[in-house]
Amino acid sequence: MNIKTFIENIEHEFEELEKGTLNPETNYREIEGWSSMHALIIIALIDSEYDILLKGDDLKETQTIQDLFNLVQSKTNNG
């Protein structure tokens, strides 16, 4: 898993985002139009792509795409 692919997967889920908009430092909660529905989409994406079930509390611990990536990576490594 690498950050570039992770970002591409997120961008793919949000049709309103132009490809190449996000970067590791992007605070994903500040994406225009962000809502709780987007949080659910991210949780579903991570579950389907990485077989990791995140909870809302997990998302509350993250701010940036990099934070989210690190969280997924830590859960992958800790199995």
C-alpha positions, 0 to 999 in steps of 0.5 A: 500500500502506498499513499499515492494509490490511497489518495487515488482511491479516495478521489475516485469515491468523490466524483465532485473532486478533480483528480489530483486535488488531494495530497497527504497534507489535505485535511479531508474534513475541509473538503468542500461539501464534507459531511457525515456521508463522506465519512461513511464512504471513506469507512466503506472504501477502507473496508472494501479496499483494505479489509479494515473496519474503521469506526467513527472514533477512528476517524475522529483521531485523524485530520489529514489524508496522511493521518488516515493512511497511517491509521490504516497502515497501523491496523494492517501491520497489527492485523 
